[in-house]
Amino acid sequence: MTLTLAMLLATVLCDVAGQTCFKLGVGHDGESKASLVRMIFSRWIVLGVLVYVVEFTVWFAALSMAPLSMAFPFMALSYCGVVVASRFVLGERVSRQRWFATFAIALGVALVCAP
């Protein structure tokens, strides 16, 4: 069970890292890219795709060990992780309401995934 939870957590972390890389690759804080081709081949976009390849592999391994009714709801923690990364990696402002909703999601995952 510990290995299964570790793989599910790794999947969530990969999802958050991949989304963060994609956001860095397309620019933030009003930055714009001159060309679509240059954006697609930016180091951040390429890194995000590579992280998603790892996530895909770990997700399949986790699915082979965990029931889908537990694994899929666990992935909702990605929403929580993206909010945290948005605030602390990208420096975005996160409202109190969004923090509350993030906590509610985490609580819901804990209730659904509890043994």
Protein Blocks (a to p, Z undefined) as FASTA:
>chain_A
ZZmmmmmmmmmmmmmmmmmmmmmmnogehiacfbfklmmmpmklmmmmmmmmmmmmmmmm
mmmmpcfklmmmmmmmmmmmmmmmmmmmnopacdfklmmmmmmmmmmmmmmmpZZ
